[in-house]
Amino acid sequence: MPGKKSKKTDKDKRRNASEDAPPGEEALSLYTEFAHLKRKLEKTSELADNLASRLEDAEIHINLLTRFVTTICIEKIGMRVGVLKRLLKRVESEAVRDSQIHQLESLYNLPAIPPKKNTPSKQPPKKDPWDDIA
């Protein structure tokens, strides 16, 4: 049919361009692409190593803070170990509950529910029918 144009995909265009280009240029472009990917991989590896060391530092810091707070609670405030354990369990369960609520809200994209205030309704109070009779 004379009115139809042939549709070439990107793959066909690249194939035709590579057939027209000399073999040296194709190898050079592949080498350039490979070098670019290698640099990208090295950067990613450096970032991963940096993040791993930062995570390790954060874990050490949290461990030291935990020991410090425990020491203050037991030695300086005079808390008993059992009371401290119960307090930690309660805080942990509240944190888990809050994280689960936050996870569900983000999953369903629901806005956070504001706390209810004890305010009177905005509607005017209804008239008592006995006032009209008297």
ZIMO-V66271 format. One record per residue. N is the residue number from 1. RES is the residue in one small letter. SS is DSSP state (helix for helix, strand for strand, loop for the rest). NEAR is the number of other C-alpha atoms within 12 Angstrom. Layout:
n->[N:N]
res->[RES:RES]
ss->[SS:SS]
near->[NEAR:NEAR]
This chain:
n->[1:2:3:4:5:6:7:8:9:10:11:12:13:14:15:16:17:18:19:20:21:22:23:24:25:26:27:28:29:30:31:32:33:34:35:36:37:38:39:40:41:42:43:44:45:46:47:48:49:50:51:52:53:54:55:56:57:58:59:60:61:62:63:64:65:66:67:68:69:70:71:72:73:74:75:76:77:78:79:80:81:82:83:84:85:86:87:88:89:90:91:92:93:94:95:96:97:98:99:100:101:102:103:104:105:106:107:108:109:110:111:112:113:114:115:116:117:118:119:120:121:122:123:124:125:126:127:128:129:130:131:132:133:134]
res->[m:p:g:k:k:s:k:k:t:d:k:d:k:r:r:n:a:s:e:d:a:p:p:g:e:e:a:l:s:l:y:t:e:f:a:h:l:k:r:k:l:e:k:t:s:e:l:a:d:n:l:a:s:r:l:e:d:a:e:i:h:i:n:l:l:t:r:f:v:t:t:i:c:i:e:k:i:g:m:r:v:g:v:l:k:r:l:l:k:r:v:e:s:e:a:v:r:d:s:q:i:h:q:l:e:s:l:y:n:l:p:a:i:p:p:k:k:n:t:p:s:k:q:p:p:k:k:d:p:w:d:d:i:a]
ss->[loop:loop:loop:loop:loop:loop:loop:loop:loop:helix:helix:helix:helix:helix:helix:helix:helix:helix:helix:helix:loop:loop:helix:helix:helix:helix:helix:helix:helix:helix:helix:helix:helix:helix:helix:helix:helix:helix:helix:helix:helix:helix:helix:helix:helix:helix:helix:helix:helix:helix:helix:helix:helix:helix:helix:helix:helix:helix:helix:helix:helix:helix:helix:helix:helix:helix:helix:helix:helix:helix:helix:helix:helix:helix:helix:helix:loop:loop:loop:loop:helix:helix:helix:helix:helix:helix:helix:helix:helix:helix:helix:helix:helix:helix:helix:helix:helix:helix:helix:helix:helix:helix:helix:helix:helix:helix:helix:helix:loop:loop:loop:loop:loop:loop:loop:loop:loop:loop:loop:loop:loop:loop:loop:loop:loop:loop:loop:loop:helix:helix:helix:helix:helix:loop]
near->[5:5:5:6:7:9:9:11:10:10:11:13:13:14:14:14:15:19:14:13:15:13:13:13:15:18:14:15:16:15:14:14:14:14:14:14:14:14:14:14:14:14:14:14:14:14:14:14:14:14:14:14:14:14:14:14:14:14:14:14:14:14:14:14:14:15:15:15:18:23:18:17:21:18:15:12:14:14:18:17:17:13:16:21:16:14:17:18:14:14:14:14:14:14:14:14:14:15:15:14:19:18:16:15:15:13:12:11:11:13:13:14:10:7:7:7:8:6:8:9:9:7:8:7:8:10:10:9:8:8:8:7:7:6]
